[in-house]
Amino acid sequence: MQTKKNPGLAAVASFFFSGLGQIYNGEILKGVLLMVIQVINVLLMFVLIGFVTYPLVWVYGIWDAYRSAEKFNQSITD
């Protein structure tokens, strides 16, 4: 039996470190990909575009972690 994921915890994990909420949800590849993208975004800050892309990916990661945890919980209760 699979245990439910806490959407709030997934969102908070991604808030503190992009991709961590996805890893908590079991989406390892997506989490690592978000981490790599954020490292690239940090490097892009030297040419200023990173100041736009970093927060966009960060907010997406938080939202996706929360949504994925809810979707996971629905799939195990149905």
N, C-alpha and C positions, 0 to 999 in steps of 0.2 A: 504494500500500500504506500502510495506517495503522500508526503506531507504537503500541506498548503504552504505557499510562499506568502510572505508578508509584503504587500505592495509598498507600504510606507518605508519599510526597511530597505527595499530594493531602490526606491527613489533617493533615500538619504545616502545610501552607499554610492550611488552615481553622482550625487551632489558633491561628495568629498573627493571622489576619484572617478573620472569618466570610465565607464565600462565595468566597474565593480558590481553594479546592480545587475547587469546582464549576466555576469559570471555567477552571482548569487542565484539567479533564476535558472542556471544550467545552460545558458547560451554562451558557451566558452568562446567560440570563434567570433561571435559578434562583439563580445566584451573586449577581447584582445584587439580586434580591428578598431574599435573606438579608441582604445588606448594609443594605438599606433597613429591614428589620425590626429589625436590631440598632441602628440609629440611633434608631428609635422606642423600642426597649427602654431605651436610655440616657436618653431623655427621660422614660420612665415611672419611672425610678429616683427622680425627684422626688416621686412619689406611692407609692413603695415597691414596687409590683408588679413594677417592672423588675428588682429584685434576685432575683426568682424566674424571670421570663421570659427574661432575658438568658442565664443559664447553661444553661437548657433548650435554647434555640435554638442556642447555641454548641456544646454537646455533640452535638445533632442534626446540625449542619453538619459536624462532624468525622466522625461516623459515616457520614453520607450521602456525603461525598466519598470515603471509603475504599471503601464498598460500590459506588458508581457506577464507580470506576476498575476494580474487580474485574469488574463486570458488563460494562464496555466491553471489557476484555481477553478475556473469554470469548466475546464476540460476534465478535471479529475472528479468533479461533483456530478457531471452529467452522465 
